[in-house]
Amino acid sequence: MKTFSKSVYHASLCVHGKEPESSGFIRCKKHEQQALLKFKQSFTNDPKNRLSSWVGEDCCEWHGVTCDNVTHNVVKLNLRSDYDVMDDEALCQSNPKVSLVASGLSSALLELKLLTHLDLSGNDFSKSRIPDFIGSLRQLKYLNLSSAGFSGSIPPHLGNLTNLIEYLDLSYTGISGDLPEWLWNSSNLQEVHLSGNQLTGSLPKHRACDGDNLGWLDLHNNFLTGTIPKWLGNLENVQVIDLSSNLLSGAISDGTNASSIFNFGYFFTVLDLSNNLLSGELQFGKLLFPITHLEVLSLRGNHFNGPIPSQLCNFLSLEVLELAQNRLTGHIPRCLGAIAFDNFITAAISDSTIQIEEIVKGIVAVSTGTDNAPSIIDLSSNYLVGTIPEELTNISALLALNLSYNHLT
């Protein structure tokens, strides 16, 4: 099983081949050099002069260009826009101070027949449509056009790559329309990032593809409707599922056996279904063994009702538990205080002394601790009753405990 990361892509490429030193040796294919120069001409603004190295005959030495060590074909083109300040706002849009600007994506890329990796994220393509010819790059395994100022729908021609592409990132691209059916028919897709767009439609009830290589699915902040299908919960290699901030409805429990549709497999670390229209009781069935890898469970901002299930106490590696803004009733399980909650690291904590905010019925009590691994529990804005379990307030690694807006005593 591979370790997935949105910011890092592991590719077996040779950067700058090690040919015997010879004056005048040129590795770059002439037709690919000309295609790249034509591609360069399509940009009307290069504020950081990132393409200033695109001169001379050996394109394999140009910024952002990687050639195969044996065939000398261009196999990787990485012109992503690097921001001076990486924050949520910067990630969602191109930055005129650093972004390449073009009126559209040049078809000169079609001359790069062996291109496997294309990253143009963070640039500005002037709200043009993602061109159909992308689907003709038949060797493409990695495509990142995130925050690149496109518009329109996901081109159906991308479906030509379903048996090849492994990483697809069109997040915060400006695209709209329904999720394409071919997206779920890919046997090789390992990461899908389509967040921050205006995508509509629903997840299919059945998946035609038998492969389970999908490890990261991020569709948050769209307008998706319908229910969460059972096949999504049975992906054996999934690490992250983020469907937050959509319009999804229905239950996440299987009514036939009162268990969750999610199998919480060995690699599953993050499940975020917050801010949807999900409902029903939270039921996780009879867990045959403790869940030792799930670190984040966020179900806040839905319509879940009934009691907090005691099965949550079997999620031994939870770092963040968010059940706020639902309709949960009953008592807080005392066993929640027994969860380790001892692995969460946050960049906001700069020294070994942290402040723990315990928010109960709107009253904030601040204390200090020396544990450098804080955690978060948020059960606020529900209909919980009874006393606050002492075990819950004695978790040494707790950064924030929010129980406000309940009926606790």
ZAMARGU-4260 file (C-alpha; in steps of 0.2 Angstrom, whole numbers, plus 5000, padded with zeros to 4 digits):
<rodrens>
0) 5000/5000/5000 | 5007/5017/4995 | 5007/5032/5007 | 4997/5046/4999 | 5001/5064/5000
5) 4992/5078/4991 | 5008/5088/4990 | 5020/5074/4986 | 5019/5063/4971 | 5032/5048/4970
10) 5036/5045/4952 | 5050/5033/4945 | 5058/5047/4934 | 5076/5051/4931 | 5079/5070/4933
15) 5092/5076/4922 | 5100/5060/4914 | 5118/5056/4917 | 5125/5055/4900 | 5144/5054/4898
20) 5150/5072/4898 | 5152/5078/4880 | 5153/5095/4873 | 5138/5099/4863 | 5128/5083/4868
25) 5109/5087/4867 | 5097/5075/4875 | 5081/5084/4870 | 5070/5078/4855 | 5070/5092/4843
30) 5051/5091/4840 | 5047/5091/4859 | 5059/5107/4861 | 5049/5116/4847 | 5032/5110/4856
35) 5038/5117/4872 | 5043/5134/4864 | 5026/5135/4857 | 5018/5131/4873 | 5029/5145/4881
40) 5023/5157/4868 | 5005/5154/4874 | 5008/5163/4891 | 5005/5182/4890 | 5013/5185/4908
45) 5027/5177/4918 | 5029/5188/4933 | 5043/5177/4941 | 5052/5174/4924 | 5050/5155/4927
50) 5052/5152/4909 | 5067/5162/4906 | 5078/5146/4906 | 5068/5140/4891 | 5081/5145/4879
55) 5094/5134/4869 | 5092/5117/4861 | 5092/5105/4876 | 5075/5107/4884 | 5079/5093/4896
60) 5089/5107/4906 | 5074/5119/4906 | 5065/5124/4922 | 5051/5112/4926 | 5055/5099/4912
65) 5061/5082/4916 | 5066/5069/4903 | 5068/5051/4903 | 5085/5045/4906 | 5085/5032/4892
70) 5074/5039/4878 | 5076/5057/4882 | 5058/5061/4879 | 5049/5074/4890 | 5040/5064/4903
75) 5036/5077/4917 | 5031/5095/4916 | 5029/5104/4932 | 5025/5123/4931 | 5015/5124/4947
80) 5014/5141/4954 | 5023/5142/4971 | 5016/5154/4984 | 5026/5164/4996 | 5012/5162/5009
85) 5003/5145/5008 | 4986/5147/5016 | 4968/5142/5012 | 4965/5158/5002 | 4981/5156/4992
90) 4977/5138/4988 | 4960/5142/4981 | 4965/5154/4967 | 4979/5159/4956 | 4991/5173/4962
95) 4995/5187/4949 | 5011/5190/4958 | 5018/5172/4953 | 5006/5164/4941 | 5009/5161/4923
100) 4994/5169/4913 | 4987/5162/4897 | 4971/5163/4887 | 4969/5144/4887 | 4979/5128/4888
105) 4990/5126/4872 | 4988/5110/4861 | 5006/5110/4859 | 5007/5098/4873 | 5000/5084/4862
110) 5018/5083/4854 | 5024/5076/4871 | 5019/5059/4867 | 5027/5051/4883 | 5021/5064/4895
115) 5016/5055/4912 | 5016/5070/4924 | 5008/5087/4921 | 5006/5100/4935 | 5000/5117/4930
120) 4992/5121/4947 | 4991/5139/4953 | 4992/5147/4936 | 4979/5157/4927 | 4971/5151/4912
125) 4958/5165/4911 | 4942/5155/4914 | 4945/5145/4898 | 4938/5127/4898 | 4949/5112/4901
130) 4953/5106/4883 | 4947/5089/4877 | 4964/5085/4870 | 4970/5081/4888 | 4962/5065/4885
135) 4974/5061/4871 | 4989/5061/4882 | 4989/5043/4883 | 5003/5040/4895 | 4997/5053/4908
140) 4997/5046/4926 | 4997/5062/4936 | 4986/5078/4932 | 4986/5093/4943 | 4976/5108/4937
145) 4970/5114/4954 | 4968/5133/4957 | 4972/5136/4939 | 4957/5147/4934 | 4947/5136/4922
150) 4928/5135/4920 | 4915/5123/4912 | 4913/5105/4916 | 4925/5091/4917 | 4929/5086/4899
155) 4922/5068/4895 | 4938/5065/4885 | 4947/5063/4901 | 4938/5046/4902 | 4950/5040/4889
160) 4963/5040/4903 | 4954/5029/4916 | 4965/5014/4915 | 4981/5025/4916 | 4979/5040/4927
165) 4983/5038/4946 | 4982/5056/4952 | 4969/5068/4948 | 4968/5086/4955 | 4955/5098/4949
170) 4951/5106/4965 | 4947/5125/4966 | 4948/5125/4947 | 4931/5134/4944 | 4923/5119/4936
175) 4904/5114/4937 | 4892/5101/4931 | 4889/5083/4936 | 4902/5071/4942 | 4907/5061/4926
180) 4903/5042/4927 | 4920/5037/4920 | 4927/5044/4936 | 4921/5028/4945 | 4927/5016/4932
185) 4945/5019/4934 | 4955/5004/4940 | 4971/5014/4944 | 4965/5030/4952 | 4974/5032/4969
190) 4970/5050/4973 | 4955/5061/4967 | 4954/5079/4973 | 4939/5089/4966 | 4935/5100/4981
195) 4930/5118/4980 | 4921/5118/4964 | 4902/5119/4959 | 4900/5101/4955 | 4883/5093/4956
200) 4875/5076/4954 | 4877/5061/4966 | 4889/5047/4969 | 4884/5031/4959 | 4875/5017/4969
205) 4886/5004/4961 | 4904/5005/4954 | 4908/4996/4938 | 4927/4995/4942 | 4932/4980/4953
210) 4949/4989/4958 | 4951/4996/4975 | 4967/5006/4973 | 4958/5022/4978 | 4967/5029/4993
215) 4961/5048/4994 | 4944/5055/4989 | 4941/5073/4992 | 4925/5081/4986 | 4922/5093/4999
220) 4914/5110/4996 | 4903/5106/4981 | 4884/5104/4978 | 4883/5085/4978 | 4867/5077/4983
225) 4860/5059/4986 | 4866/5046/4998 | 4883/5039/5002 | 4884/5022/4993 | 4890/5006/5002
230) 4904/5003/4990 | 4913/5019/4996 | 4914/5012/5013 | 4921/4996/5007 | 4937/5002/4999
235) 4951/4992/5007 | 4965/5004/5004 | 4956/5021/5007 | 4965/5033/5019 | 4955/5049/5017
240) 4937/5052/5013 | 4932/5070/5013 | 4914/5073/5007 | 4911/5088/5019 | 4901/5104/5014
245) 4889/5096/5002 | 4871/5092/5001 | 4872/5073/5005 | 4857/5065/5014 | 4852/5049/5021
250) 4860/5038/5034 | 4878/5031/5036 | 4871/5015/5044 | 4866/4999/5036 | 4848/4997/5043
255) 4849/4978/5040 | 4862/4975/5054 | 4863/4992/5063 | 4881/4994/5057 | 4891/5008/5048
260) 4893/5007/5029 | 4911/5011/5033 | 4922/4996/5036 | 4936/5007/5044 | 4950/4997/5036
265) 4968/4996/5041 | 4973/5012/5031 | 4958/5023/5035 | 4964/5038/5044 | 4952/5053/5040
270) 4933/5052/5038 | 4925/5070/5036 | 4906/5070/5032 | 4903/5087/5041 | 4891/5100/5035
275) 4879/5089/5025 | 4861/5084/5027 | 4864/5066/5034 | 4852/5059/5047 | 4848/5044/5057
280) 4856/5036/5072 | 4875/5034/5073 | 4877/5015/5073 | 4894/5006/5071 | 4888/4988/5074
285) 4898/4975/5082 | 4916/4979/5080 | 4926/4963/5080 | 4942/4972/5084 | 4948/4989/5090
290) 4950/5003/5076 | 4968/5008/5078 | 4971/5019/5063 | 4956/5032/5062 | 4963/5048/5068
295) 4949/5061/5062 | 4930/5058/5063 | 4920/5073/5059 | 4901/5072/5058 | 4897/5089/5064
300) 4883/5100/5056 | 4871/5086/5051 | 4855/5079/5057 | 4860/5064/5066 | 4850/5059/5081
305) 4849/5046/5095 | 4863/5042/5108 | 4882/5044/5105 | 4887/5025/5102 | 4898/5017/5114
310) 4907/5009/5100 | 4917/5025/5097 | 4927/5020/5112 | 4935/5007/5101 | 4942/5020/5090
315) 4959/5020/5099 | 4968/5032/5088 | 4956/5046/5087 | 4964/5063/5088 | 4949/5074/5082
320) 4931/5069/5086 | 4918/5081/5080 | 4899/5077/5083 | 4893/5095/5086 | 4878/5103/5078
325) 4867/5087/5077 | 4852/5081/5087 | 4861/5068/5098 | 4853/5064/5114 | 4856/5054/5130
330) 4872/5053/5140 | 4890/5055/5135 | 4898/5038/5136 | 4911/5038/5150 | 4922/5027/5140
335) 4927/5041/5129 | 4939/5047/5142 | 4949/5031/5140 | 4953/5034/5121 | 4972/5038/5120
340) 4970/5055/5111 | 4989/5057/5111 | 4995/5058/5094 | 4988/5075/5087 | 5002/5087/5082
345) 4997/5105/5076 | 5008/5119/5070 | 4998/5131/5080 | 5007/5124/5096 | 5024/5131/5097
350) 5030/5126/5114 | 5028/5112/5126 | 5015/5122/5137 | 4997/5122/5129 | 4981/5130/5135
355) 4966/5118/5137 | 4949/5126/5134 | 4935/5117/5143 | 4919/5125/5136 | 4904/5119/5146
360) 4887/5128/5144 | 4896/5143/5137 | 4908/5145/5152 | 4926/5144/5147 | 4939/5138/5160
365) 4957/5139/5155 | 4970/5127/5162 | 4988/5123/5156 | 4997/5107/5153 | 5014/5101/5147
370) 5009/5087/5135 | 5014/5092/5117 | 5001/5081/5109 | 4984/5090/5110 | 4967/5083/5104
375) 4950/5090/5101 | 4932/5084/5106 | 4917/5094/5101 | 4900/5088/5106 | 4892/5105/5106
380) 4875/5110/5100 | 4866/5094/5103 | 4853/5088/5116 | 4864/5078/5128 | 4859/5076/5146
385) 4866/5070/5162 | 4883/5074/5171 | 4900/5077/5162 | 4910/5061/5164 | 4925/5065/5175
390) 4936/5054/5164 | 4932/5066/5149 | 4940/5081/5158 | 4955/5071/5164 | 4962/5068/5147
395) 4980/5075/5149 | 4982/5078/5130 | 4966/5087/5127 | 4967/5104/5119 | 4949/5108/5117
400) 4933/5101/5125 | 4917/5109/5119 | 4901/5103/5127 | 4892/5119/5126 | 4873/5121/5121
405) 4867/5105/5128 | 4857/5100/5143 | 4872/5094/5154 | 4872/5096/5173
</rodrens>
